[in-house]
């Protein structure tokens, strides 16, 4: 019986860990505002071949 309860406890820990990682990913990583990328300006004189 104790082994069964340990198994259930480990399964629940895994579910809670995955759910918290999912919500953390949604809230923090995906909602980060990204700045629009600009093209780098090349310095010096450029020759057209």
C-alpha positions in Angstrom: 0.0 0.0 0.0 2.8 2.4 0.9 4.5 1.7 -2.5 1.2 2.5 -4.3 1.0 5.8 -2.4 4.6 6.7 -3.3 3.8 6.0 -7.0 0.8 8.2 -6.9 2.7 10.9 -5.2 5.5 10.8 -7.8 3.0 11.0 -10.6 1.3 14.0 -9.1 4.7 15.7 -8.6 5.4 15.2 -12.3 2.1 16.6 -13.3 2.4 19.7 -11.1 6.0 20.2 -12.3 4.9 20.1 -16.0 1.9 22.4 -15.4 4.0 25.0 -13.6 6.6 24.9 -16.4 3.9 25.3 -19.0 2.3 28.3 -17.3 5.8 29.8 -16.6 6.6 29.5 -20.2 3.3 31.1 -21.3 3.5 34.0 -18.8 7.2 34.9 -19.0 8.9 33.6 -22.1 6.2 33.9 -24.8 4.9 37.3 -23.6 8.3 39.0 -23.7 8.1 42.0 -26.0 10.7 41.7 -28.7 12.2 44.7 -30.3 12.0 44.8 -34.1 15.3 44.0 -35.7 17.1 46.6 -37.6 19.6 45.9 -40.3 23.2 46.6 -39.3 24.7 49.6 -40.9 27.9 48.8 -42.7 30.7 51.2 -42.0 33.2 52.5 -44.5 32.9 53.0 -48.2 31.3 50.3 -50.2 32.0 49.6 -53.8 29.4 48.1 -56.2 30.9 45.5 -58.4 
